[in-house]
Amino acid sequence: AVSLFYSGAAKLATTATGVTVTGEMAATTMDLSSNAVIDGTALVTGVLTTTAATVFNGGFASNAACTITTADNLSGLIVASTDADAQVGPTLQLKRNSGSPADADNLGNIIFVGENDADEAIVYGNIGFTAPDVSDGTEDGLFFLNVINAGTERSRMFMNATETVFNEESLDLDFRVESNGNANMLFVDGGNNAVGIGTSSPS
């Protein structure tokens, strides 16, 4: 069942096996009860809704923000590689494709958002990279990991060109390294400013 109107030089030809349209076609409603093959470019100016999984045999590009929503606990996005060689794969690339790169550009963030009991969206964690130096040949990167603490996002770890720092914001937090047989092989007491080896109560 098809309700169509034509614009431009569209031509309609019917055969025993189907309908062929040459030129531009605009449809108010269209019901395709079998497979459809589009050899050129398809422009959808409204909402495209599919009731089954959509398969792209080629790549696709999106020029706007996208949202993937699931009603269960399955993975919302899986990046899979079926390549059998020894190279790295699959890969996920976050690219800041700036036309005028500058020092301290943010290169990308992975932001973890959840609701609190007041039904407010809260950023509970934030992982990202910046580029402190974009000079050719001396580029530097900075990695950071922030976690919310008492309602405020705090720096828990960052790595730059000169150091790796834990607890940069001087919170009262302990740092603990556990070995195979000792839960406190290395223990930094954040409240008492002491370091223990093999003990969680350094003097």
Disulfide bonds with the S-S distance in Angstrom:
none
